[in-house]
Amino acid sequence: MKSISLGNKQYLLIGRLLYLTNPEKASELLAPYLEAPGTIQINQERIPEFFLQFCDLNKIDPDAHRGKLSKTIKVDLRRLFISAMLHVYCPQVYCQSIKKLKMPKGIVTALSRELQVDPPLVSIIIRETIMHEKIYEDYRTRAIEITEQLALKS
């Protein structure tokens, strides 16, 4: 069977048709992406506090995970932290197109300031985390678990 390559417009049309013909199924498919573990935060000044809690949960040194990283394990942990922050501050990004993300004002700057990296790098990592959550079930599960642990501690 030949694989068909679809563009964004075709996916949008498929989504609309699914919603019009079977709204219950459409809601069921979207539910995991719309559920926000814990409560949605607005105060971005809490990101440093969340980062310290995240480091404590993972038994890592916060200073070793700021700035430029070279080890894959550290990059993966940074990605998980950013994923958790997306769940805390703007869980709706998981339902958006990667090309047209609408994020709360200042979230990229706040994350880049805490992680001591340039905002463009944070934007790239955000896109990676969204793709990881959409593709890898175990990654999404782990990110949600971390988010819930952070929400319980706050």
Steps between C-alpha positions, in 0.01 A plus 500: 500500500640838399535760774329834439672821602253751640550870560366717781189594304410135445550422869284798591228377264517149646470646851200710406329208329562279802359765731192554282425131448600366841553774763521249787790315336672832418471606866627162614806528274577852620445437871856392588637818343251732667531363851726712714649325800473726802392857455610738227743758634520860386781632720818433303711617793449152644708334223824513708313335789367229265850446360646445847217257583558320170872469575423375851256237366760376252790530748702727274706814554310804362820678396613198297182524291515867417682651204642306208471122540694228324373177654185341360369411847512864608333615177224242552442622856488861380246396237289330768511812717385718210227249421379514860499881488292490184248280684500743792482828305346422162375142447306613192824508296478123463193550277658764280700478180876499562538772237249739662541465874318753716671521835434723800701819482838469668513123552794450260689788659432373853617148411809628320589719799469207745683250279759762395465439128391718207125535434532351147639180654207483743262541205668208324482284813131589542429372149701183576309436822166539326606251232631259764170513688301439184720212382623322814241378751765427767643851468153655537430280803827598665446871429151486649626314807767765557242776450272341757786467749590866451135601540471302823811661648390855420 
